[in-house]
Structures are given as C-alpha cells and as structure tokens.
Amino acid sequence: MDSSGSKIFTEPDVYNKTKGGNNRNIYVKALYNIFDAMKGLRIFDRFGFDLPKIKTDRYAPRIVTNYQTWEYAPENFDWLNTETNRALSGFIPTHELLNLIENKIDIEQE
C-alpha cells in the first residue's frame, strides 16, 4: 500500500496567522508534484511488535436486511436518506470554506 501525506491548508503568513483569512489558496499542480515525487517512498513506518493471530468467529459475515439508502446531494453538502430525506451529518460549510473551494484552487501554478 502506498501512502503519502502533505499539508494542503497552510496559513499565508505563518508569522501573523490572524490576518491571512481570505488569502489562502490550494495549489493543486504543486500538490500533485509533491505526491508524484514521493510515490513509492515510505514516509511513515510502523513500529512495535506483531501480536499472535487469534482465530475468532466474532466477525463472521451476515446478511443485512434492515438497511437505509443514502445519496450524496452536492447542493446540501451532505448525504440524504432516500426515504426520509434526512441529512446524515448536518454539515454546513462556512463562507470561508466555500470561497476557498470555489475561487481559490489554483491549477496553473507549479
């Protein structure tokens, strides 16, 4: 399994974090270059020891008959239950987040 990590959100001015609110950008091409350069390299590694394997039937598969169907509704920024129209998380994005997603993603800069 290949895993890599990078900080996507940073403060525009690391010395004055309270001022930068609307100056944030996401540089997608630069982020892609970081991921591409790190492909195949280990950044994180496990440490410790392996526990002995314990055989158990506790997690045996079973058929679920009482389930709910959810569909993602982009206009609500949430998953909605198809029967009750109830939202899964109730998440409401801030204006700052919406502005960042809609206007501040720079795909040209590398």
N, C-alpha and C positions, 0 to 999 in steps of 0.2 A: 504494500500500500504506500502510495506516495503522498506525503503531506507537507505542505509548506505554509508559511504564515507571513503576513506583513501587516503593518498598521495602515489602515485605509483612512481613518479620520485623524487628523492632527490639527493642532492649533496653528493658525497662520503666523502668529508671533509667539514663540514659546516663552518669551520673557514678559509678555503682557497678555495673559490669557483672557482677560475680561473684554478686550477691545475687538477681537477678531470675528465676532459673531457672523457677519454676512460675507466675509472674505474667504470662506472655506471653499475648496474645490476638490473634486475627485479626478485624478489623472489616470484614466483607465489604461492608456497605452504604456505609461510608465509602470503601472502595477503589473501589466502583462509581461513587460520586460523583466521585472524582478522575479515573477513566478517562472518564466522561461529559463532564466539564468540559474535558478535554484532547483530546477527539475532533476530528480534523481539523487539529490544530496540530502543527507539526514541533518535536520536542524534539531529535532527532539529525539531522544532515545530513552527507552525505558531503563529502569534500574531496579535492583532488588533481587528477588528470587521467584522461582516458579512454585506455586502450590501444587500438591498432588491432585490429580484429576479424581473427582468423586462422581461416580455414576448415580444419577437420580432420575426418577420419572416425574419429578415435580413440574417440569415444564413440557410435558407431553403435549403435542398438538391436539387441538379440539376445534370443532366446528362452531362458529359463532352464528347464532340465528337472530339475536336481538341487537341489531346494529343501526347506526344512523348514517345517512349520506350527507356529505358536506361538499360544497362547491365554492371555489375561490371567487370572490366578487371584487375586482380591482377598484371599482368606484367606492366600495366600503372599506377597502384596505383590510379585509378580513374574510374568513371562511364563514359561509352561511349554511345553516341546516336547511336541506331542500324541503322538508316537511313543515317546519315551524318558522322558517326564515330568521331563526335566532342566530346572532353572531357568536363565533367561537371564543374570541379573545376580548372583544370590545375595544381594541386598539384604535386610538385616534392620533394620527401623526401631527406633530407640531408644524407651524407655518415654516419654521426654520428648516426642518427636515424636508418638507415638500419643496421648498425653494432649492435646497441642495440637490435633490433628485431631479427636479425638472429643469433647472437652469445652470447647475454648476458642475456637470460632468463633462470634463474636457477630454475628448478622444483624440485630439490632434497633437497635443504636446507629448514628447517622449522624454 
